């Protein structure tokens, strides 16, 4: 829930959303999917920066720069995270949201999962 206190489009929220997006990919996306996800993000980041308007693009660019500058640490953390991962690449890929939700604002659909004896059950919210 980005910006619950400071506001969704505050400079603070925009900065951290951009930075954390890069770190999340670097730490958590399995190797076979990194190229695809990074390609999509390279296309999306300029759009999200542009969408911020005059005041927000500066915070978005600072967030991207901070994300890139933090990549060496994120990659060191990645090794530990990937070693302890329990889902297969296929299971994790199925959990990712690949389509944007319909509506005036391009937000991704939210997918929730429940653990059950047979595995994970997806619920679209």
DSSP file (Angstrom, degrees, kcal/mol; ACC not computed):
  #  RESIDUE AA STRUCTURE BP1 BP2  ACC     N-H-->O    O-->H-N    N-H-->O    O-->H-N    TCO  KAPPA ALPHA  PHI   PSI    X-CA   Y-CA   Z-CA
    1    1 A X    >         0   0    0      0, 0.0     3,-0.9     0, 0.0     2,-0.2   0.000 360.0 360.0 360.0  90.6    0.0    0.0    0.0
    2    2 A X  T 3   +     0   0    0      1,-0.2     6,-0.1     2,-0.1    11,-0.1  -0.482 360.0   6.0 -73.9 134.4    2.2    2.8   -1.2
    3    3 A X  T 3> S+     0   0    0     -2,-0.2     4,-1.4     4,-0.1    -1,-0.2   0.769  71.0 150.7  73.1  27.9    1.7    6.2    0.3
    4    4 A X  T <4 S+     0   0    0     -3,-0.9    -2,-0.1     3,-0.2     4,-0.1   0.858  85.3  17.9 -61.4 -33.9   -0.8    5.4    3.0
    5    5 A X  T  4 S+     0   0    0      2,-0.1    -1,-0.1     3,-0.0     3,-0.1   0.840 134.3  37.8-102.4 -47.5    0.5    8.2    5.1
    6    6 A X  T  4 S-     0   0    0      1,-0.2    -2,-0.2     4,-0.1     6,-0.1   0.592 116.9 -95.5 -87.0  -9.4    2.4   10.5    2.8
    7    7 A X    ><  -     0   0    0     -4,-1.4     3,-1.5     1,-0.1     6,-0.3   0.144  28.3 -97.7 102.9 139.4    0.1   10.2   -0.2
    8    8 A X  T 3  S+     0   0    0      1,-0.3    -1,-0.1    -5,-0.2    -4,-0.1   0.836 122.2  37.1 -60.5 -36.3    0.3    8.0   -3.2
    9    9 A X  T 3  S+     0   0    0     -6,-0.1    -1,-0.3     4,-0.1    -2,-0.1   0.163  86.4 126.7-105.1  18.8    1.9   10.6   -5.5
   10   10 A X  S <> S-     0   0    0     -3,-1.5     4,-2.6     1,-0.1     5,-0.2  -0.386  73.7-114.0 -69.8 156.0    4.1   12.3   -2.9
   11   11 A X  H  > S+     0   0    0      1,-0.2     4,-2.5     2,-0.2     5,-0.2   0.876 117.7  55.2 -57.7 -38.4    7.8   12.6   -3.7
   12   12 A X  H  > S+     0   0    0      2,-0.2     4,-2.1     1,-0.2    -1,-0.2   0.935 111.2  42.5 -60.3 -48.9    8.6   10.2   -0.9
   13   13 A X  H  > S+     0   0    0     -6,-0.3     4,-2.4     2,-0.2    -2,-0.2   0.905 114.8  49.5 -67.3 -42.6    6.2    7.5   -2.2
   14   14 A X  H  X S+     0   0    0     -4,-2.6     4,-2.2     2,-0.2     5,-0.2   0.937 111.4  49.8 -63.1 -46.9    7.3    7.9   -5.9
   15   15 A X  H  X S+     0   0    0     -4,-2.5     4,-2.4    -5,-0.2    -2,-0.2   0.945 114.9  42.7 -55.7 -52.2   11.0    7.7   -4.9
   16   16 A X  H  X S+     0   0    0     -4,-2.1     4,-2.7     1,-0.2     5,-0.2   0.834 111.0  55.0 -70.0 -32.9   10.6    4.5   -2.9
   17   17 A X  H  X S+     0   0    0     -4,-2.4     4,-1.6    -5,-0.2    -1,-0.2   0.927 112.4  43.3 -64.3 -43.7    8.3    2.8   -5.3
   18   18 A X  H  X S+     0   0    0     -4,-2.2     4,-1.4    -5,-0.2    -2,-0.2   0.933 117.3  45.5 -67.7 -45.9   10.8    3.3   -8.2
   19   19 A X  H  X S+     0   0    0     -4,-2.4     4,-1.9    -5,-0.2     3,-0.2   0.938 114.4  47.6 -62.2 -47.5   13.8    2.2   -6.0
   20   20 A X  H  X S+     0   0    0     -4,-2.7     4,-2.8     1,-0.2    -1,-0.2   0.807 104.1  61.2 -68.5 -29.7   12.1   -0.8   -4.5
   21   21 A X  H  X S+     0   0    0     -4,-1.6     4,-1.9    -5,-0.2    -1,-0.2   0.931 107.6  44.7 -60.1 -45.1   10.8   -2.0   -7.9
   22   22 A X  H  X S+     0   0    0     -4,-1.4     4,-2.3    -3,-0.2    -2,-0.2   0.922 115.3  47.1 -65.8 -44.8   14.4   -2.4   -9.1
   23   23 A X  H  X S+     0   0    0     -4,-1.9     4,-2.4     1,-0.2     5,-0.3   0.874 108.6  55.2 -66.9 -36.9   15.5   -4.0   -5.9
   24   24 A X  H  X S+     0   0    0     -4,-2.8     4,-2.5     2,-0.2     5,-0.5   0.927 110.8  45.0 -61.2 -45.0   12.6   -6.4   -5.9
   25   25 A X  H  X S+     0   0    0     -4,-1.9     4,-1.5     1,-0.2    -2,-0.2   0.940 113.7  49.7 -63.2 -47.3   13.4   -7.7   -9.4
   26   26 A X  H  < S+     0   0    0     -4,-2.3    -2,-0.2     1,-0.2    -1,-0.2   0.876 120.0  35.7 -61.8 -38.4   17.2   -8.0   -8.6
   27   27 A X  H  < S+     0   0    0     -4,-2.4    -1,-0.2    -5,-0.2    -2,-0.2   0.868 129.0  23.3 -82.5 -37.9   16.6   -9.9   -5.4
   28   28 A X  H  < S+     0   0    0     -4,-2.5     2,-0.4    -5,-0.3    -3,-0.2   0.701  85.4  98.9-114.3 -22.5   13.6  -12.1   -6.1
   29   29 A X  S  < S-     0   0    0     -4,-1.5     5,-0.1    -5,-0.5    53,-0.1  -0.559  75.6-115.2 -76.3 127.8   13.0  -12.8   -9.8
   30   30 A X    >>  -     0   0    0     -2,-0.4     3,-1.7     1,-0.1     4,-1.1  -0.229  27.0-108.8 -60.4 149.7   14.3  -16.2  -10.8
   31   31 A X  H >> S+     0   0    0      1,-0.3     3,-0.7     2,-0.2     4,-0.6   0.847 116.0  55.2 -49.7 -45.3   17.2  -16.2  -13.3
   32   32 A X  H 34 S+     0   0    0      1,-0.2     4,-0.3     2,-0.1    -1,-0.3   0.769 115.0  40.7 -63.6 -21.6   15.1  -17.6  -16.3
   33   33 A X  H <> S+     0   0    0     -3,-1.7     4,-2.7     1,-0.1     5,-0.3   0.569  90.3  88.5-100.5 -10.6   12.6  -14.8  -15.9
   34   34 A X  H <X S+     0   0    0     -4,-1.1     4,-3.2    -3,-0.7     5,-0.3   0.911  87.6  50.1 -57.5 -46.7   15.0  -11.9  -15.2
   35   35 A X  H  X S+     0   0    0     -4,-0.6     4,-2.3     1,-0.2    -1,-0.2   0.930 114.1  44.6 -59.9 -46.5   15.5  -11.0  -18.8
   36   36 A X  H  > S+     0   0    0     -4,-0.3     4,-2.1     2,-0.2    -1,-0.2   0.937 116.8  44.7 -63.4 -47.6   11.8  -10.9  -19.5
   37   37 A X  H  X S+     0   0    0     -4,-2.7     4,-2.4     1,-0.2    -2,-0.2   0.911 114.0  49.2 -66.5 -42.1   10.9   -9.0  -16.4
   38   38 A X  H  X S+     0   0    0     -4,-3.2     4,-2.7    -5,-0.3    -1,-0.2   0.897 109.0  53.3 -64.2 -39.1   13.7   -6.5  -16.8
   39   39 A X  H  X S+     0   0    0     -4,-2.3     4,-1.3    -5,-0.3    -1,-0.2   0.926 111.3  46.0 -60.2 -44.6   12.8   -5.9  -20.5
   40   40 A X  H  X S+     0   0    0     -4,-2.1     4,-1.8     1,-0.2    -2,-0.2   0.900 113.6  49.0 -65.0 -40.3    9.2   -5.1  -19.4
   41   41 A X  H  X S+     0   0    0     -4,-2.4     4,-3.1     2,-0.2     5,-0.2   0.865 104.7  57.5 -69.7 -35.7   10.4   -2.8  -16.6
   42   42 A X  H  X S+     0   0    0     -4,-2.7     4,-0.7     1,-0.2    -1,-0.2   0.859 111.8  44.2 -61.0 -33.4   12.8   -1.0  -18.9
   43   43 A X  H  X S+     0   0    0     -4,-1.3     4,-0.7    -5,-0.2    -2,-0.2   0.846 117.5  44.5 -76.5 -34.5    9.7   -0.2  -21.0
   44   44 A X  H  X S+     0   0    0     -4,-1.8     4,-2.5     2,-0.2     5,-0.3   0.862  99.6  66.8 -82.0 -37.2    7.5    0.7  -18.0
   45   45 A X  H  X S+     0   0    0     -4,-3.1     4,-2.5     1,-0.2     5,-0.2   0.912 101.0  48.2 -56.7 -47.9    9.9    2.9  -15.9
   46   46 A X  H  X S+     0   0    0     -4,-0.7     4,-2.7     1,-0.2    -1,-0.2   0.893 112.1  51.4 -60.4 -35.6   10.1    5.8  -18.5
   47   47 A X  H  X S+     0   0    0     -4,-0.7     4,-2.4     2,-0.2    -2,-0.2   0.912 111.0  46.5 -65.7 -41.5    6.3    5.7  -18.7
   48   48 A X  H  X S+     0   0    0     -4,-2.5     4,-0.7     2,-0.2    -2,-0.2   0.868 113.2  49.5 -70.2 -33.9    5.9    5.9  -14.9
   49   49 A X  H >< S+     0   0    0     -4,-2.5     3,-0.9    -5,-0.3     4,-0.3   0.945 113.7  45.7 -65.6 -47.2    8.5    8.7  -14.7
   50   50 A X  H >< S+     0   0    0     -4,-2.7     3,-1.5     1,-0.2    -2,-0.2   0.874 106.8  59.8 -62.3 -38.7    6.7   10.6  -17.5
   51   51 A X  H 3< S+     0   0    0     -4,-2.4    -1,-0.2     1,-0.3    -2,-0.2   0.699  89.3  73.3 -65.3 -19.9    3.3   10.0  -15.9
   52   52 A X  T <X S-     0   0    0     -3,-0.9     4,-0.9    -4,-0.7     3,-0.3   0.675  93.1-145.5 -71.3 -17.1    4.4   11.8  -12.7
   53   53 A X  H <>  -     0   0    0     -3,-1.5     4,-1.6    -4,-0.3    -1,-0.2  -0.267  45.3 -36.5  79.5-171.0    4.2   15.2  -14.4
   54   54 A X  H  4 S+     0   0    0      1,-0.2     4,-0.4     2,-0.2    -1,-0.2   0.879 138.5  35.7 -58.7 -44.7    6.5   18.2  -13.7
   55   55 A X  H  > S+     0   0    0     -3,-0.3     4,-0.6     1,-0.2     3,-0.3   0.834 117.3  48.2 -82.6 -32.2    6.9   17.7  -10.0
   56   56 A X  H  X S+     0   0    0     -4,-0.9     4,-2.2     1,-0.2     5,-0.2   0.705  91.7  73.7 -85.8 -19.8    7.0   14.0   -9.7
   57   57 A X  H  X S+     0   0    0     -4,-1.6     4,-2.6     1,-0.2    -1,-0.2   0.847  93.3  56.5 -66.7 -30.6    9.5   13.0  -12.4
   58   58 A X  H  > S+     0   0    0     -4,-0.4     4,-2.3    -3,-0.3    -1,-0.2   0.929 109.2  45.3 -64.9 -45.1   12.4   14.2  -10.4
   59   59 A X  H  X S+     0   0    0     -4,-0.6     4,-2.1     2,-0.2    -1,-0.2   0.889 113.1  51.7 -64.4 -39.3   11.6   12.0   -7.4
   60   60 A X  H  X S+     0   0    0     -4,-2.2     4,-2.3     2,-0.2    -2,-0.2   0.922 110.8  46.8 -64.6 -44.0   11.0    9.1   -9.8
   61   61 A X  H  X S+     0   0    0     -4,-2.6     4,-2.6     1,-0.2    -2,-0.2   0.891 111.1  51.9 -66.0 -38.5   14.4    9.6  -11.5
   62   62 A X  H  X S+     0   0    0     -4,-2.3     4,-2.5     2,-0.2    -1,-0.2   0.893 109.7  51.0 -62.7 -38.2   16.1    9.8   -8.1
   63   63 A X  H  X S+     0   0    0     -4,-2.1     4,-2.4     2,-0.2    -2,-0.2   0.905 110.0  48.1 -64.7 -42.8   14.4    6.5   -7.1
   64   64 A X  H  X S+     0   0    0     -4,-2.3     4,-2.5     2,-0.2    -2,-0.2   0.928 112.7  49.2 -62.6 -44.9   15.6    4.8  -10.3
   65   65 A X  H  X S+     0   0    0     -4,-2.6     4,-2.6     1,-0.2    -2,-0.2   0.906 111.9  48.2 -62.2 -41.7   19.1    6.1   -9.7
   66   66 A X  H  X S+     0   0    0     -4,-2.5     4,-1.5     2,-0.2    -1,-0.2   0.888 111.0  51.7 -65.5 -38.5   19.0    4.9   -6.0
   67   67 A X  H  < S+     0   0    0     -4,-2.4    -2,-0.2     2,-0.2    -1,-0.2   0.918 112.1  45.1 -62.8 -43.6   17.8    1.5   -7.2
   68   68 A X  H >< S+     0   0    0     -4,-2.5     3,-1.4     1,-0.2     4,-0.3   0.908 111.7  51.9 -67.7 -41.6   20.6    1.2   -9.7
   69   69 A X  H 3< S+     0   0    0     -4,-2.6     3,-0.4     1,-0.3     4,-0.2   0.778 109.4  51.6 -67.9 -23.9   23.2    2.3   -7.2
   70   70 A X  T 3X S+     0   0    0     -4,-1.5     4,-2.2     1,-0.2    -1,-0.3   0.398  80.7  99.5 -89.8   3.1   21.9   -0.2   -4.7
   71   71 A X  H <> S+     0   0    0     -3,-1.4     4,-2.7     1,-0.2     5,-0.2   0.865  73.7  59.0 -61.1 -38.6   22.1   -3.1   -7.2
   72   72 A X  H  > S+     0   0    0     -3,-0.4     4,-1.5    -4,-0.3    -1,-0.2   0.934 111.4  41.7 -57.5 -43.8   25.5   -4.5   -5.9
   73   73 A X  H  > S+     0   0    0     -3,-0.3     4,-2.4    -4,-0.2    -1,-0.2   0.919 113.8  52.8 -66.6 -43.0   24.0   -5.0   -2.4
   74   74 A X  H  X S+     0   0    0     -4,-2.2     4,-2.0     1,-0.2    -2,-0.2   0.874 107.9  51.5 -60.6 -37.6   20.8   -6.4   -3.9
   75   75 A X  H  X S+     0   0    0     -4,-2.7     4,-1.2     2,-0.2    -1,-0.2   0.855 108.7  50.4 -70.3 -34.0   22.7   -8.9   -6.0
   76   76 A X  H  X S+     0   0    0     -4,-1.5     4,-0.9    -5,-0.2     3,-0.3   0.911 112.6  47.2 -66.8 -40.9   24.6  -10.1   -2.9
   77   77 A X  H  X S+     0   0    0     -4,-2.4     4,-2.3     1,-0.2    -2,-0.2   0.838 103.0  65.6 -66.9 -32.5   21.3  -10.5   -1.1
   78   78 A X  H  X S+     0   0    0     -4,-2.0     4,-3.3     1,-0.2     5,-0.3   0.888  94.3  57.8 -56.7 -42.7   19.9  -12.3   -4.1
   79   79 A X  H  X S+     0   0    0     -4,-1.2     4,-1.6    -3,-0.3    -1,-0.2   0.923 110.3  42.7 -57.6 -45.5   22.2  -15.2   -3.6
   80   80 A X  H  X S+     0   0    0     -4,-0.9     4,-1.3     2,-0.2    -1,-0.2   0.912 115.9  48.9 -67.0 -42.0   21.0  -15.9   -0.1
   81   81 A X  H  < S+     0   0    0     -4,-2.3     4,-0.4     1,-0.2     3,-0.4   0.927 111.9  47.5 -64.7 -45.6   17.3  -15.4   -1.1
   82   82 A X  H >< S+     0   0    0     -4,-3.3     3,-0.6     1,-0.2    -1,-0.2   0.821 107.1  57.8 -68.3 -30.2   17.5  -17.7   -4.2
   83   83 A X  H 3< S+     0   0    0     -4,-1.6    -1,-0.2    -5,-0.3    -2,-0.2   0.843 111.7  41.4 -66.4 -32.7   19.3  -20.4   -2.1
   84   84 A X  T 3< S+     0   0    0     -4,-1.3    -1,-0.2    -3,-0.4    -2,-0.2   0.395  85.0 124.1 -97.5   3.4   16.4  -20.6    0.3
   85   85 A X    <   -     0   0    0     -3,-0.6    -3,-0.0    -4,-0.4    -4,-0.0  -0.403  38.0-172.6 -66.6 138.0   13.6  -20.3   -2.3
   86   86 A X        +     0   0    0     -2,-0.1     2,-0.3     2,-0.1    -1,-0.1   0.580  57.6  84.5-108.3 -14.1   11.1  -23.2   -2.0
   87   87 A X  S    S-     0   0    0      1,-0.1     2,-0.1     2,-0.0    -2,-0.0  -0.644  77.8-121.5 -88.2 146.6    9.0  -22.5   -5.2
   88   88 A X     >  -     0   0    0     -2,-0.3     4,-2.4     1,-0.1     5,-0.2  -0.365  29.8-105.9 -74.7 164.9   10.0  -23.7   -8.6
   89   89 A X  H  > S+     0   0    0      1,-0.2     4,-2.6     2,-0.2     5,-0.2   0.904 122.4  51.2 -57.4 -41.5   10.5  -21.2  -11.4
   90   90 A X  H  > S+     0   0    0      2,-0.2     4,-2.1     1,-0.2    -1,-0.2   0.918 109.3  48.6 -64.4 -44.7    7.2  -22.4  -13.0
   91   91 A X  H  > S+     0   0    0      1,-0.2     4,-0.9     2,-0.2    -1,-0.2   0.911 114.1  46.7 -62.3 -41.6    5.2  -22.0   -9.7
   92   92 A X  H >X S+     0   0    0     -4,-2.4     4,-1.0     1,-0.2     3,-0.6   0.902 109.7  53.2 -68.3 -40.2    6.6  -18.5   -9.2
   93   93 A X  H >< S+     0   0    0     -4,-2.6     3,-0.5     1,-0.2    -1,-0.2   0.878 105.8  54.6 -61.7 -37.6    6.0  -17.5  -12.8
   94   94 A X  H 3< S+     0   0    0     -4,-2.1    -1,-0.2     1,-0.2    -2,-0.2   0.779 105.7  53.8 -66.8 -25.3    2.4  -18.5  -12.4
   95   95 A X  H << S+     0   0    0     -4,-0.9    -1,-0.2    -3,-0.6    -2,-0.2   0.700  89.2  95.9 -82.5 -20.1    2.0  -16.3   -9.4
   96   96 A X  S << S-     0   0    0     -4,-1.0     2,-0.6    -3,-0.5    -3,-0.0  -0.387  80.6-119.4 -71.2 149.0    3.3  -13.2  -11.2
   97   97 A X        +     0   0    0      1,-0.1    -1,-0.1    -2,-0.1    -2,-0.1  -0.810  33.9 173.6 -90.2 118.7    0.7  -10.8  -12.7
   98   98 A X        +     0   0    0     -2,-0.6     2,-0.4    -4,-0.1    -1,-0.1   0.498  59.1  59.2-104.7  -6.8    1.2  -10.6  -16.5
   99   99 A X  S    S-     0   0    0     10,-0.1    10,-1.1     0, 0.0     2,-0.1  -0.967  78.7-123.7-126.3 140.3   -1.8   -8.5  -17.4
  100  100 A X  B     -A  108   0A   0     -2,-0.4     8,-0.3     8,-0.2     2,-0.2  -0.482  34.1-109.2 -75.1 151.9   -2.7   -5.0  -16.3
  101  101 A X        -     0   0    0      6,-3.2     6,-0.4    -2,-0.1    -1,-0.1  -0.528  37.3-106.1 -76.6 147.3   -6.1   -4.6  -14.7
  102  102 A X  S    S+     0   0    0     -2,-0.2     2,-0.2     4,-0.1     3,-0.1  -0.348  71.3  82.6 -69.6 156.1   -8.7   -2.7  -16.8
  103  103 A X  S    S-     0   0    0      1,-0.1     4,-0.0     3,-0.0     0, 0.0  -0.725  90.6 -65.5 136.8 175.9   -9.6    0.8  -15.8
  104  104 A X  S    S+     0   0    0     -2,-0.2     2,-0.5     1,-0.1    -1,-0.1   0.783 117.6  55.9 -69.8 -26.9   -8.5    4.4  -16.2
  105  105 A X  S    S-     0   0    0     -3,-0.1     2,-2.1     2,-0.0    -4,-0.1  -0.924  90.1-124.5-109.2 128.7   -5.3    3.9  -14.2
  106  106 A X        +     0   0    0     -2,-0.5     2,-0.3    -6,-0.1    -4,-0.1  -0.452  52.0 152.8 -74.9  81.6   -2.9    1.2  -15.4
  107  107 A X        -     0   0    0     -2,-2.1    -6,-3.2    -6,-0.4     2,-0.1  -0.824  45.4-111.2-107.7 149.4   -2.7   -0.9  -12.2
  108  108 A X  B     -A  100   0A   0     -2,-0.3    -8,-0.2    -8,-0.3     2,-0.1  -0.464  34.7-104.8 -76.3 150.0   -1.9   -4.6  -12.1
  109  109 A X        -     0   0    0    -10,-1.1     2,-0.5    -2,-0.1    -1,-0.1  -0.428  35.7-120.8 -67.4 149.4   -4.6   -7.0  -11.1
  110  110 A X        -     0   0    0     -2,-0.1    15,-2.3    -3,-0.1     2,-0.5  -0.845  26.0-166.7 -98.5 126.5   -4.1   -8.4   -7.5
  111  111 A X  E     -B  124   0B   0     -2,-0.5     2,-0.3    13,-0.2    13,-0.2  -0.955   2.4-166.6-113.4 126.7   -3.7  -12.1   -7.3
  112  112 A X  E     -B  123   0B   0     11,-3.3    11,-3.6    -2,-0.5     2,-0.4  -0.860   4.8-155.2-111.2 148.8   -4.0  -13.7   -3.8
  113  113 A X  E     -B  122   0B   0     -2,-0.3     2,-0.4     9,-0.2     9,-0.2  -0.944   3.8-157.7-125.3 144.7   -2.9  -17.3   -3.1
  114  114 A X  E     -B  121   0B   0      7,-2.0     7,-2.3    -2,-0.4     2,-0.4  -0.973  19.7-128.9-119.6 136.3   -4.0  -19.7   -0.4
  115  115 A X  E     +B  120   0B   0     -2,-0.4     2,-0.3     5,-0.2     5,-0.2  -0.666  37.5 162.8 -80.9 136.1   -1.9  -22.7    0.7
  116  116 A X  E >   -B  119   0B   0      3,-2.7     3,-2.1    -2,-0.4    -2,-0.0  -0.911  54.7 -90.2-143.5 171.0   -3.8  -25.9    0.8
  117  117 A X  T 3  S+     0   0    0     -2,-0.3     3,-0.1     1,-0.3    -2,-0.0   0.797 125.0  50.3 -57.0 -29.2   -2.7  -29.6    0.9
  118  118 A X  T 3  S-     0   0    0      1,-0.2     2,-0.4    -3,-0.0    -1,-0.3   0.434 123.4 -93.0 -89.0   1.1   -2.6  -29.8   -2.9
  119  119 A X  E <  S-B  116   0B   0     -3,-2.1    -3,-2.7     2,-0.0     2,-0.4  -0.969  72.8 -15.8 127.4-144.4   -0.5  -26.7   -3.4
  120  120 A X  E     -B  115   0B   0     -2,-0.4     2,-0.5    -5,-0.2    -5,-0.2  -0.820  49.7-154.8-104.3 140.9   -1.4  -23.1   -4.0
  121  121 A X  E     -B  114   0B   0     -7,-2.3    -7,-2.0    -2,-0.4     2,-0.3  -0.966  16.2-137.8-114.0 126.1   -4.9  -21.9   -5.1
  122  122 A X  E     -B  113   0B   0     -2,-0.5     2,-0.4    -9,-0.2    -9,-0.2  -0.647  17.7-173.0 -86.9 136.9   -5.1  -18.6   -6.9
  123  123 A X  E     -B  112   0B   0    -11,-3.6   -11,-3.3    -2,-0.3     2,-0.5  -0.998  16.5-143.0-125.9 126.9   -7.8  -16.1   -6.1
  124  124 A X  E      B  111   0B   0     -2,-0.4   -13,-0.2   -13,-0.2   -11,-0.0  -0.804 360.0 360.0 -90.6 126.6   -8.2  -13.0   -8.2
  125  125 A X              0   0    0    -15,-2.3   -14,-0.1    -2,-0.5    -1,-0.1   0.395 360.0 360.0 -97.9 360.0   -9.3  -10.0   -6.1
